Each structure stands twice: as C-alpha cells, then as structure tokens.
Amino acid sequence: MGKKYSKKKDIAKKNTKGRGPVRFSTKERRSKSTEEYKGVVSLTRDGLGFITIEGQEDDIMCKPNRLRGALNGDTVLVVASKKKTGPRREGEVVRILQRSPKPHIGVLIVRGRQVWAIVESPRMPYDIRIPLENGEELPTIGGKKAENGMKVAVLVVDWPRKSAEPLGKIVDVLGLPGENDTEMHAILAEYNLPYRFEPEVEEAAEKISEKITAAEISRRKDYRKVTTFTIDPADAKDFDDALSFLKLDNGHYEVGVHIADVTHYVKPGGVVDKEAYNRATSVYLVDRTIPMLPEKLSNNLCSLRPGEDKLCFSAIFEMDEKANVLDSWFGRTVINSDYRMDYEQAQQIIETGQGDLKDEIKILWSLADILRKKRFEKGAINFERPEMKVEIDDAGRPVNVYQKISKESNFLIEEFMLLANRSVAEFVAKKTGYKQPTFVYRIHEAPNAEKLGNLRSFAGNFGFKMGSTETVKQATKSLNTLLKDVKGSAAENAIEMLALRAMARACYSTDNVGHYGLAFPFYTHFTSPIRRYPDMMVHRLLTEYLAAFYGGHKLEKMPDKATYEQWCEWSSAREQIAADAERASIKYKLTEFMQDKIGQEFDGTVSGLTEWGMYVEIEPTKVEGMVSLKAIKEDYFTFDEEKYRIVGKLSKRVFTLGDKVRVRVLRASLEQKQIDYELILNDIA
C-alpha cells in the first residue's frame, strides 16, 4: 500500500461526517418553494450542492441536508425557494432522476467483511461502502484482484435512508496508488473512458484486409507520382493527413489535402464502427494516446507512412499566387507519400530556404500566410493564449513544464486543413442542389451578449474601451480590436481570459449557424477521421452526395437528419468528456511536478476568483494553484462578484484578474490533483 495512505485512520470507525440522505415532506417543501427544475449536481468538498440548470446562467445552491442523498454528477429535480444566499437562490432536491454514470475513484480499505472505498475527489465528501453479501468475494477485473490498498473505480448504486454513507460496487481495479499507469487509468475510469479495446474489437480490426487491389485503384484518382509529404509532431505515431503540390502549366498551383480513407476500411454498423462511435474521439493524456480506432487501423492501414501506397479521401484545389481557389475537386484517391517531416524540420526550411522540398514548402507557406491573413481580415478571432506542455521521462515522471510555441510550419498545415474543412461544408451546402442537405457541421455560435457586456465593463476598469457589439460583425471587430489593444499591458492575461469565457463552445450539429471564431459561414470536420467520429460521418455523407453529384442525379432519400443530430450531440458530449480527462491528466502531472517545491516562493498572476479562493498562475511554468481566502491570516478577504474582485475588510486591499502577486507553495495533493498556494502579504499592517 502506498506510503501516502499509511496514516489513514481506521475507516471502520468513520461515519463519513454523519450525513445520510435527508427526506422532506411535500407540505414543508411546497410551502417555501416556487419553481421546479431539472439539473445536474456539482458538489463541493464541504458537501454543498450547486445545481446547474440547462439554459440558465445562475445555479441553485442546496445545503448538504437538502440534497436528498444526491451526489456530484447526478441529475435531479430541484425546487428553488425565494430565499437567497448572496446572489444565489437556495433550493432543495425533490428526487434523484438519474445517478451519474461516472464512477468514483478511491482506495480500498478492507476490515474483514467490511469494505470501503476512500474517495479522493474534492467533489465527493463521502466515502463509499462496498457491501459483501452471502459469502461474496471482492472482484478480479482486467486480471487485477481488488485488495486492501488498491485503487478502484466504484459506482454508487444506492444510499438507503438509514445508511451513513452511499453504497457502491467496484467496476474496475486500477492498481497500486502512485504508479503512473494506475493514475492515468484512474483518470480515464473517472471520466468513464476506456483504456483498452475488448478482444472482439481487436480481432475484427485484425481481419480487415491490408491489400489494395488494382480494381480499387482504378476507381480512384492516382496521385502516387505527385510530390506528397506529411508534417506532424516529432513523436507522432499516426499520420492522417498529407499535402501534395504540383505546379500547373498555366502557372497556377494544385494543392491536395489528402486524408486517410478510414471509412473504406470501417463499415457502418460493424464491430469496429460501433466501438469508434462509442468512443467518438481519441483521448490525449499527458503520457499516452487512447485511440478511437485499434492500432491496426490508426498506426498501420490508415497511417500515411512514407513509401507506402495509401487510400485517401482528398480535397484538391487549383490556386493562384494570391491564394484564390479557382477550382476544387473532392473524391477518393491513392497516394504514396515521398517525405515524412516534423514541424521543426519544416520550420527550418521556411526560415532558411534550404532542404528537401524547399521550393514546395516556400510556395505553400506563402499561400497559407495569405489564407491566414484573409481569415483575420474577415473577422476570425485572434486568440494567442500560451499553451503549456508537460515533459515527462520514460517512467512518466514530469521533469519540465514549458510553453509550446506555434510557428509558421504549424500555421501552414492548419490553414490547408481549414481550407479543406470549410470547402467540403460549402460544397455540400451550396453546390449539391439540395435546399437543406443533411450534413454534419462544426458550429460555433456568436458570444453571449451579457458576457460581452461584462467584458466591456471589466476592460473599462483598466482604461480599455470596447466598441459596439450589437451585431455579430461589430462584436467580432470590437473583440479583435480589444485583444490587440491590450497586448503587452498588465491586464492582457485577465482580459483575454474573460474574452475566452464569453465565447460559446464549438460543437457538432446538423443545423448550420456558421463558425463564429473562424469567421466561416460553412465549416465541418473532414480532416481527422482516425481520431474523430464526426469526420467519419462527414466522409460517409460526402460519399453519398458526390456519387449523386458526379452521377448527374439526386439522392433517392435524404439521410435521416434526426439520427445524425443525435450522433452529433453524442460526439459533442464525448469530445467535452475527453477534454476534461486530458485536463485532469495535465493537472495530475503538474501537481506531481510541484511536490518537491513545497515551501518555495514564486511570482504569479491572479488567474481566477471565487467566493472561496483566488487562483494564481506562477512564473515561468504557468502552474495554477489556489489561495484559500480563509487561509489568509493578515486580513479578512471577501469576493465582490459584481466587480469581480477580492477585497480585504481591514486593509481595503483589492485583488482582481491579472494582478501580480507573490505566493509560497503550501501543498500539492496528488489524491485531489490540487495545488495550494499561500499568499505573501508582508506589506499589510
């Protein structure tokens, strides 16, 4: 059992704070209540519940004895009373509609026939009892036996009225706490993400033929003699996109965007397809990739490795030297990549003008640069927030945190992928002859007017003015102007963060509203079917439309919009879950990185404010931790939500987003993936 758990008190004597589920009479509830809502519980470490209601900005706060046994992630019916705690409405849970499907992660404590999972999450203030009945033994899952001290995933199945803690069942055995694989698997389990393929999926993938027949090649455009290459990260294992370049006799350029033809190999409704749909996306943790497709496909059949014939779905563009698209073609091809480059190698060619494909790279970069400038001229939002990367050693230990800088080679690939994505969407929407063709769009709605108003007020506190946001075009121009004006100022980080929070979340939909952030009226995801299921949907739909378009006829039956919308909603939800898991893995490794820095002091920037704490990013690593307001001994600080600031009652000292502070590392809890800082306030009397 890991050292960090050796000081656990005997859980057999623990009452989990003595909070069982409380019941209320209908008469008591109705007498104080106004409206009922369906919402999802977000629990704090103190047992407070905040119920998020879909379509509403404000949540409803429920005290622990008003939650009726509801836990984090549960869907509940809640009644809101007229009573308020500050700006929040209070309420109470009427009933639990659905328990969260996400398991809780904890460490097993076994005392004879009594078993508990000691839950680590700050959003789960209770431990979970695992009942063993009729001689039942602890399970063995994935070849691992559940034993005392092992980390496990547990689903809550009930919370009886008289029980001091919820009851659960073990759904996965993850390993010994502290081991890298255990902790990464724990994150995946916590978000209900798989970390292995079932044998039947692997077997189905292995049965897919690798042979490319002459008949198959004859049905495709042959690009094997056209100069083709890939540009990817140095450590990439799968290459799902390639570019080809050909200078035409008329002086124009033919640029091909070639995407692995995944749907040639993965048939609808098959075992592999169902697994890909269920996963919906690849997941990128700090130290590993959890692929959407088995390795036979992702790293072999569908990877555009150099010197091998590969089947692709391609977008071919004829362009002039000003990056105007004069003609385009979409369809299936066969390629043979000549070169595999990483971003650093391509960047060196751009900077020095020397190396393999120097002429092709130079022209492609000039075209990409024009496309990029045109995009921003048309109103694309120019966010350039620093992205921090965690460097790990072979054992998975974090050894460095550094800023990832995107350069011209990244932009080169990005612009041609964007060109392919928007061109495919525009082709289906405008050129296939259907009034409202069923299609999968990647949409991004305009920002919330209220949040833009908050941003304007906040920026005004620092002397920055924001123009009109009455129309989408005005809002875009005003946002970009503001972001440009704050560059280099003390308020830059703070205003950029609030601007990001004003943005809607991009998602998939069959109803096109355009992509606000990219300033594209039509946009989709076509370029990554190895790692995104929506791209596979796009390939299949595009195949149908192309067959009708080039065949000179109409589709006999339009693909079912309702079905595709359901698939879009599922894919959007899974994308968000994957993103949350990725952030959790980064948070874990950052916490691990800070463990040997307890007591050290750092300069930092206030990055977030809440009623319970101040979040600070330290320099130079941007590692974020929290300063608890209760822990500041020199003064009594409170959160002013209206002006979004922290104010000292005695000193009247004010902290707001973007302020520079000095902090000391107080603790780094791996169990809760939480870093706590101590604010250094030597100047307060």
N, C-alpha and C positions, 0 to 999 in steps of 0.2 A: 504494500500500500504506500502511496506517495507520501513524502515527508510532510507536505503541507496539510495533510489530513490527520496527522498523528495526535493533534491536540483537540480533536473533536470530542465534545462531552458525550456521555452515554445517551444515545438517541432514544433508548427505551424509556428514559425519564422525561423526555422532551414533550411538550404539549403543543408545539408549533404556535405559540402565542395565544393558545386557547380560543381561537376564533373559528368556530364551526359556522355553517350556513345558518342565517337567521331567517325566520318566517314572519310575515306581517299579515295582519287581517286586511281583507278588502276594504272594510269600513275605515280603518286607520289610513290606508293608502289613499283612498279616494278623497278623504276629507282635506288633504293637503295638496292634491295633485291637480295638474292642469291638462297636460297632454302626454300621450304615449308615443314612443319612438322605438324603432328597431336600430340597434347599433352594435358596435364591436368594442369590447373592453380593453383598455390599456391600463395595466396595473403598475403601481409603484412599489418600491421596496417596503414602504410603510403600510401597504395594504389598501391605499386609496385607489379607487377606480375612476377612470375618465372614459366616458362612453362617447365614442366618435360616431356621429350621425351622418350618413351619406348625404351630400349636398348641402351640409351646414358647416359654417366656419367654426362655430363655438361648440365645445363638447359639454357634457353634463357630468358633474362630479358626484360620485357616490362614496360615502364613508364606508369603512370596512363592514360595519354591521348592517349596511343597506345593500350589500351586493348579492345577497341570497345564494352565496357559495359560488358566484361567477368568478372565473379566473381569466388571466390575460389571454386575449385572442378569442374568447367565447363571444358568440353572437347572442344578444339578449334583447328582451323587451323591457324598456325602461320608462318610468314616468318621471317627468320633470315637475318639481314643485315651484312655488313662487319665491321660495327662499333662495338667496344668493350668497355665495362666498366670494367677496370681491366682485369681479365682472362675471363669474361663472354661476350658472344655475346649478342647484343641487337636485338630486333625484334619488330614486331607488329602483332596483331591479324587480320587475314583476315575475319574470321567469326566464330561465335559460332556454334559448331556442336551439342552440347547437354548441356543443363543446368544440374547442379548437382542434383541428386535425393535426396540429403541430405538436410533437412530443416535447416533454421537458427533459433536460439533461441533468443528471445528478450522479452522485457516488453512492453505491450500495453500502448500507450498514446492516449487517446480519447479526442478530442476537437470538440464537436458537431458531425458533419458528417465527420470530418477529423480524420483519424486513422493512426498511425504509430506503427511499432514495433522497439523499440530501441535495436539494436543488440549488444550482449555482446562480441562476439568473436573478438580476435585481428586480425583475418584473414578476417574480414568483416568491412571495414572502412565506410560503408554507412548504414543508416537506411532504412527501407523498408516501403513504403506507402501501406496501405490496402484500396483499393478503395471500396466504398459502392455505389451501383447503384440502381436506381428505388425502393427506399424505403427498400433496403436490410438491414437486421439486422446482428449484429455480431453473429457468430455461437455458439451453445452449443454442445460440443463434450465430450463423456465419462461422461456425467452428469454434466459437468462444463461449465458455461456460460463465454464467453470471455468478460471481462470488463476492464475498466481502471485500470492499475497497475498489471494485471495478466501476468504471464509468459506464452508465447505461442511458438509454433513451426510454422514457416512460410516458404512456398516455394516461390521462385522468379519465376514469370510466364512471366514477360516481363520487358523491360526497353526501353520505347519509346524515340525517338530521342530528343524530347523537354523536357523530364522529368528530374528533378534534382536528382531523386532517383529511384531505381528499384521498380516495383510493385509486390505485392505478395498476397498470400491467406493463411489464417490460416488453418492448417491441424491438430492441436492438441492444446487443452487447458490444461496446466500443473498444474496450481495452483498459490498460492501466493509465490513470491520470498523469498528465505531464508529458507523455510520449507524443511526438509530433503527429503520427498517424492517428492516434486516439483523438487528439484535439481537433484535427481537421475533419475527421469523420463525425465528431460531435457537432461541429458547426453544420455540416450537411444534414445530419439527423434532426437537429433543432429546427431547420427550415424545411424538413420533410423532402429533402433532395436525395436521390440515390447516389451511392458512391461505387457501385459495381453493376455490371449487366448480369441479368439472370442467364443461366446456361442456354436456355432455349433461344434467347436473342442472339447470343454469340454464335450458336450453331446455325441459325438462319442466315446470319451475315456470312459465315464461312462458306455456305452453299452458293452464294452469288458468284457467278462466273466472272473471271478476270479477262476472258478472251474478247477481243474486239474483232468482230468478223468483217470481212470485205463487204458484205451486204449492208452492215451498219454504217460503215464509212461512206458507202455510195449514197446514203440518204442524207449526208451532211456536207457542209462546205468544208473543204480541206485547207487548213491553214498551217500545215506542217512545214511548208517551205517559207513561211513568212517569219521574220525575226520576232521572237516571242520571249518574254522573260517574266520572272516573278520578283517582287520586292516585299520582304517580310521582316519581322524582328529576327535577330540573330539566332534566338533559341526556338524559333517556330518549328513545329513538327508536321503541321499540315499546311498546304498551300492551296487555298481555294479560289484564288483569282490570279490572273496573269494579264499582261498587256502585250499587244503586238503593234508593230509600227511598220508602215510601208509608205514610201514617197511615191505619189502617183505621177503619171506622165503629164497631167495638166498643172502640176506644181502644187496640188493640194496634198493633204496627208490623210492616210487611212489609219485610224486608231481603233484597235479591237480591244474590248473588255471581255475577257474570257472567264467564265465562271464554271466551276466543276458541276457536271451534269448529274447531280445526286439523284434526281427523280427518274433517270434512266435505270438506275440500279434498285432504288427503293420504290416498290409498287404500293399503291394505295391499299390500305386495309391489311397489309401483311404484318408479320410479327415485328419486323424492324421498324416499319412505318408507325405502328401503334406505340412502340417504345419511344420513337422520336417525338411523336405528338405529346405523349405524357410528360416527357422532359421539356419539350418546347424550345430549349436553348442549352448550349454548353455553359458550364459554370467555371469561372476563372478564380480560383483561390490563390493565395499568395504563392504557394509552392507546387500547385498542380492544376491541371485542367480536367474537369469532369465532362467528357464529350457527350454530345447529343447522340452521336452515332458510334457504333462499335469501331474499334481500331482498324479492322479490315477495310472499312469504308473511309473513315476520316484520315487515316495516315497512309492508306495504300491506294485503293481504287480511285478515290475522289481527290487525291492529293496531286497537284500539278507539278510533279517532280521533273527536273530537267532530264532530257534524253529519253523520255518515255512518251509513247502515244497516249493521249488522254482525251476523253469525251467531254465536251463543254457545251454550255448554253451561252451564247455570245451576243453582245451588242456591238455592232460595227458602225463607226462614224467616219464620214468624209468631212474634213475640216479645212478651213483656210488658215492662213498665218495669223489671223485675228481671232482664232478660236470659235468662229461661227460654224455651226453644224449645218452643212449643206445637204447632207443626205444621211440616212441611217437604215440599218437592217438588223433584224433580230431573228435568231434561229439557232439551230444546233450545228456544232462544228466538231472537228477533230484537230488537235494541236499537238505540237511537240516542242516543249519549252527549251530554248537554247541556253538560258542562263538562270541561275538562282542567286539573287543578290539580297543582302540585308540592307537596312536603312542607312547604316553607316557607310557602306561601300557606295551606295547610290549618292549619298550626300557628298562624298569625296569627289565623285565625278562631276557633280553640279558645281562644286566650289573650285575645282582645279581644271576642269575641261579635259581631263586625261582619264584613260581607262577604257575597258571594253564598253561598247555601245555609247561612247561619248557623244556622238552626233545625235543618236536617237534620244538619249536622255536629255540633252540640251534642248532639243525641239519640244519634247513632251513637257519639260518643265516650263518652257515659255508659254505653251498653251494652257497648262494648269494654272500658271500665275495669272493669266488673263481671265480664266474662268473664275478664279477666286476673287479677283478684284470686281468683276461684274456682279458676283453674288452679293458682295457687301454693298455695292452701289445700289442694288435693287432692294436692300433693306434687311439682309441677313444680320442677325445679332452677333456681335463680335465679343464673345467671352474668351478671355485668355487666363483663366484661373490656373495656378500652378498645380501640377499633378505629382504627388509624391509616391515613390516606389520603395518597397522594402526589399533589400538584397539579403538573401539567405545563403547559408553554406550547405554542404551536402547532407548534413543531418537535419536541415530545416530550421536551424537557429538563425535569428536575424542578426546581421553583422553591420548593416548600414542602412540609412534612410536618406534618399537623395531625390532631387527634383528631376522629373522626366521632362525633357525639353523637345518639343516638336519642331522639326526643321523642314526645309524645302522638300526633301525626299518623302517625308510623311504627307505633306500637302499635295505632292504630285499624285500619289496613289489615291488620296482622299478625294480630290477633285474629279478624277475619272470614275471613281465608284459612285460619287454623287451624280455625275452626268448620266451614267447608266441607269441608276435608280429612278431619276426623275423622267428620263426619256421613255423608259418602259411604262411608267404610270401614265404619262401623257399620251403615248401611243394607244394604250387600251382605252383610255377615257375619251379620246377625241378622234381617233382615226380608224377604229374598227367598225364604225357605223351603227353603234347601239346607243340609245338615248341615255340609259343608266346601266352600263355593264357591271355585272357582279365582279368585284375585284377587291384585293387586299391592299389598302393604303396605309402608309405610315403617316399619321397625322400629328399635328402639334397646334393646339388652339392658341388664340391670342391671350395675352396675360390678363389676369383678373384686375378689373378697374379699381377695386378697393385697395388691392395690394400696391398697384401703381401709385395710388394716392398716398399711401403710407410711405412709399419710397420717395415721393416728391417732398413730403414733409421732413423725412429724415435727412435727405440730401440738403434741404434748406438750412438745417441746423449747422451745417458745415460751410454754408455760403455758396452752395451749388444750386443753380436753377435748372428745372426740368420743364421742357416745353409741353405743348398740348398733347394729350393722349386720347382725345375724343374719338378719333378714327384709328384703325389699325395702322395705316400708313404714318399718321402723326406719332403714334405711340412708338413705332419702330425707330423713326428718325430721332425722337426725343431720347429714347433709351441709348441709342448708339452715341449720340452727342454727349449725354451724361457720362457714359463709360469712358469716352475719350477725354472729357474734361477732368475727370478725377485721377487719371493716370499720374502716378508719381506723388500724389497727395497722401496725407496721413489717413484720410478717410477712404482710400481706394479699396482696400480689402472689405471694409464694412459695407460700402455702397454696392460693390459687386456681389457680395453675399445676399443682400436684400433684393437686388435685382434678380438674382437666380431664384430666390424664393417666390418672386412674383410670377415666375414662368409656370405655365401649365406643364404637365408631364406628357411627353410624347407616348403614343400608344398605337395599336393596330385597330383599324376599323374598315368596314365596307362603305361607310359614309364619308366621302372626301370633304374635308374642310381646309385642305392645304397644310403646309408645314410652315408655321409662323417663323420659327427660329432660323430656318434655312432660306426663307423667302421664296419657296417653291409652291406654285398653285397645285402641282401634282407631284406626289412623291410616294415611293414604295421601298421595300427591301427586296432586292433581287440578287445581291452580290455575295451572300454568305449562307448558302443552303447547307453547308456542312455543320454550321453551328446555330442556325435559327430555323425553326419550323415554318414561320411565316414566309420565308424565302422559298421553301419547297412548295407552299400553297401558290405563291406567285408564279413559279415555274410551271406548275400544272395548269393554272388558269391561262397563262400566256400561251401554252401549247395549244389549248383549245381555240383561242382567238386567232392565233397565227394560222392554224390549219384552215379555218373558215376564211380568213382574210386572203391568204395566198391561193386558196382554192376557189375564190370567187363566189362564195356562198355564205349564208347566215347560219348561225348555230340553230339547230332544231329546238333546243331547250336551253334556256339560260341557267347556269349553275345556281344552286339554291342560295340565295342571299342570307337567309336566316341561319343556315348551317354555318356558312363562312363567318358570319358575325359572331356566332358562338365560339368558333375556333379562334377568332381574333381576340375576344375577351379573355379566353383561357391563356393564349400566348402572352398577352399583355400582363396578366396576373403572374404568370410563371417568370416572365422577364424581371418583374419587380422583386420577386422572391429570390431569384438568382443574384440580383444586385445587392440585396440585403445580406445574403450569405457572403458574398465577396467582401463587402464592407466589414462584416464580422470577422472574417479571416485576417484582414488587414489590421483591425483593431486588436485582435489577439496578439499578432506579431509585434505591433507597436508597443503593447503592454509588456510583452516579453523583452523587447528592446530596452525598455525603461527600467527594468527590475534592478539592474546594477547601478542605477543613477539616483537611488533614494538619497535624499539629503542635498543633492546638487542644486545649484541655482541657475536659472535661465531667464533671459529676456523673452517676452512674449507679447502677443496681441490678443485682445479680447475678441473672441470669435462667435460667442453666443451668450444670451442672457435668459434666465428663467427665474421663477419665484423662489427656487431653492438653490440656485448656484450660478456661477459665472464660468463660462468655458473659455479656455485660453490655449492658443497655439504657440508653442515655443519655437525659438530660432536655434539653428537653421533648419531643423528637421520638420517643422510644422506639426509635431505630435501634439494632439489635443488632449487636454485633461480638464477636470472640473475643480473649481474652487468653491467649496461649500460656504454659503453665506453664514450658516450657523457657526462655522469653524473660525470665522474672522473675529478674533478676540478684542482687537483695538477699537471696534465700533460696531454698532448695530445697523446692518445694511438691509434695505428692502428694495423690492423690484417695482419700479414705476412702469407699468405696462403701456400706458398711454404715450409716454415719451421714450419708451424702450431704453431704460437706463437703470442702473443700480445707484442708490443714494444712501450715504451714511447719515444716520439720525443725529449723531453728535457733531461730527466734523463737517457735515454737508458735502462731503466729497462725492463726486459723481463719476461713475464709470459707464461707458457706452461702447458699442461696437467699434472696433478699430483702435481703441486706446492701447497705448504701450504700457506694459506692467512688468514687474519683476516677481517671479514665483520660485518656490522651492518644491522639489518633488517629494510628496508626502508618502504615497504608497502606489503600488502597481499590482492590482489584483487580477491574476490570470483567470480565476474562477468566474469573475464577473466582467472580465475584459474592460476593466475600468482603471483609469489613472486619476489620482487625486493630487492636486497642487495646493500649496499654501501660499496665500498672497502676502508679499513682504511689504509692510506699510510702516516703515521706520519713521516717517515724517508726520504721523498722526500723534498728537499730544494725548 
